[in-house]
Amino acid sequence: ATVIIIDDELTTGRTIRNLAHTLRLSMPSIERIVVANLTDWRDEKSIADFGVNMPVPTEVLSLLQGQLHFQGGPEVVKMPK
């Protein structure tokens, strides 16, 4: 059986992995998972880890793929009361 999971975005893939493992316990007939999402923000390490850690072969389909990078900004200064 194939299960299709629809989600809004992937950042690390951890939520989908956890869901897939839980589904597999209650539905052992799952042979394949397809993840359809709007945005895939996983970096290369997250993509590699995702494939290795899924309980069954999984395909990810996304409308947009990219990477997020966060940079610290200036320190926040408390205003006097």
C-alpha positions as CSV (number, residue, x, y, z in Angstrom):
1,A,0.0,0.0,0.0
2,T,1.1,3.6,-0.7
3,V,0.4,6.4,1.8
4,I,0.3,10.0,0.7
5,I,1.1,12.6,3.3
6,I,0.3,16.2,2.6
7,D,2.1,18.9,4.5
8,D,2.7,22.6,4.2
9,E,6.5,22.6,4.6
10,L,9.5,20.5,5.5
11,T,12.3,22.1,7.5
12,T,14.2,19.0,8.8
13,G,11.7,16.2,8.0
14,R,11.6,15.1,11.6
15,T,7.7,15.5,11.9
16,I,7.1,13.4,8.8
17,R,9.6,10.8,9.9
18,N,7.9,10.4,13.3
19,L,4.5,10.2,11.6
20,A,5.7,7.6,9.1
21,H,7.1,5.4,12.0
22,T,3.8,5.7,13.9
23,L,1.7,4.9,10.8
24,R,3.9,1.9,10.0
25,L,3.3,0.5,13.5
26,S,-0.5,0.6,13.0
27,M,-0.5,-0.1,9.3
28,P,2.3,-2.7,8.6
29,S,1.1,-3.1,5.0
30,I,2.6,0.3,4.0
31,E,5.2,-0.3,1.4
32,R,5.8,3.3,0.1
33,I,5.2,6.9,1.2
34,V,4.8,9.9,-0.9
35,V,5.1,13.3,0.8
36,A,3.5,16.2,-1.1
37,N,4.3,19.7,0.3
38,L,4.4,23.3,-0.7
39,T,8.0,24.1,0.4
40,D,11.0,22.0,1.2
41,W,13.7,23.9,3.2
42,R,15.8,20.9,4.2
43,D,19.6,21.2,3.9
44,E,21.7,18.4,2.3
45,K,22.3,16.7,5.7
46,S,18.6,16.7,6.5
47,I,17.8,15.3,3.0
48,A,20.3,12.5,3.5
49,D,19.2,11.7,7.0
50,F,15.5,11.7,6.0
51,G,16.0,8.9,3.4
52,V,18.0,6.7,5.7
53,N,15.7,7.0,8.6
54,M,12.3,6.5,6.9
55,P,10.7,3.1,7.6
56,V,9.8,2.5,3.9
57,P,10.9,4.0,0.5
58,T,9.7,7.6,0.4
59,E,9.4,10.2,-2.3
60,V,9.1,13.9,-1.6
61,L,7.3,16.2,-4.1
62,S,7.5,20.0,-3.4
63,L,6.4,23.1,-5.3
64,L,9.4,25.1,-4.0
65,Q,12.8,24.0,-2.7
66,G,15.4,26.2,-1.0
67,Q,17.4,26.6,2.1
68,L,17.0,28.9,5.1
69,H,20.0,30.6,6.7
70,F,19.6,32.6,9.9
71,Q,22.0,35.3,10.9
72,G,22.1,37.1,14.2
73,G,21.2,40.7,14.3
74,P,22.2,43.6,16.5
75,E,21.7,43.0,20.2
76,V,18.4,44.2,21.7
77,V,18.8,46.9,24.2
78,K,16.2,47.3,27.0
79,M,14.6,50.7,27.1
80,P,14.6,52.4,30.5
81,K,11.2,52.6,32.3
